[in-house]
Amino acid sequence: MAMNPSTNIQRFAGLKRLAGLKRLATATHVVLLLAGAGLFSETASQAQAQDKDEAMVHFKRGVTLYAERNFSAALTEFKRAYDMAPSFRIRYNLGVTKLALHDYAGAMREFRRYLSDGGADVDPSRKASVETELERLRDRVGSLVVRTNVERAEIRIDDDVVGTSPLAEPILVSIGRRRLTVSAEGYVARTELLEITGAEERTITIQLEEGASDAPPLMDEAELREFVRSESSGAVDLAAARRRVLATSIVTSALAAGALTSFVFAILTNNKLNDELEQDVADPEVVRDRTDETERWALAADILGAAAVVSGGFMVWAVVQHRRARRAAAKQRENTAASLSVGPGGLRFEGRF
């Protein structure tokens, strides 16, 4: 049965208004999603700033411990600060702390990294001071080449792992009595006591014999979990909180991007529908197709928008949990002046990361 042209135009006009309402609803979703995307950007920036804040806590604690001549504890704090916010400036503090511990080889490595990583950013006077210290350290370290009959054997100097065989370059070793240990799975570990003199270059060959290793057994998985839980629960919780923030932020952003894309296509198809309706004689089939396509894109935008809102709620929850974990990890925050730093001759200003 043929349709009345005036009835068709009225029906099409009603469909046009319906499409306009869906476009308005979708636009509202997009506005909310863009606001959520702004929150995600701000959250990511806050997380980075929080990492630097926590690194500064460890940094300042290390300065305080160094001033108290608790060099071993200070070294631990400086290492943690570097892990959280790597900076060539912290390399300098690591170097002077190892120097105070008479770890001459370690100090030389840190000072070299300080100069190479810092490059042109190193203060000229500080650079001259470090180069002078490096020259003085040359007489306090030796060079050791270790050869063994087993590839990928672990090489330790005084319980510190320095590499695996074959070594790419000689090992820097502090002068004095050093304990060299070479071990590999399926072989009996060998330990040698060495007397290292300043500027000495020595080559030593270690032959490993097959057999059961006499090394103490490693922790099993359950013991390791318990150790991590008891010794560093705050750090583990904080890391998990960061992962939740990152995961929910990525999901929310992806859903928001999908909703925005669907919204754009809904606008384009709705514009085509309007163009068809403005013609003197509208083609009912074309109008119906344009209407269906517009509704599909609008529906997709609505669904993705709703999912993004839900995901955004989880993201807000993750941010709150991250902030709680950060406060818990920083319970022992110390109010040390940020202007203090460590230098070979005393304390210096060193507060940037």
Helices and strands as residue ranges (DSSP letters): H 5-67, H 71-84, H 88-100, H 104-118, G 119-121, H 124-137, G 138-140, E 141-148, E 154-157, E 160-164, E 171-174, E 176-183, E 190-196, E 201-206, H 221-277, H 284-329, E 341-343, E 346-348
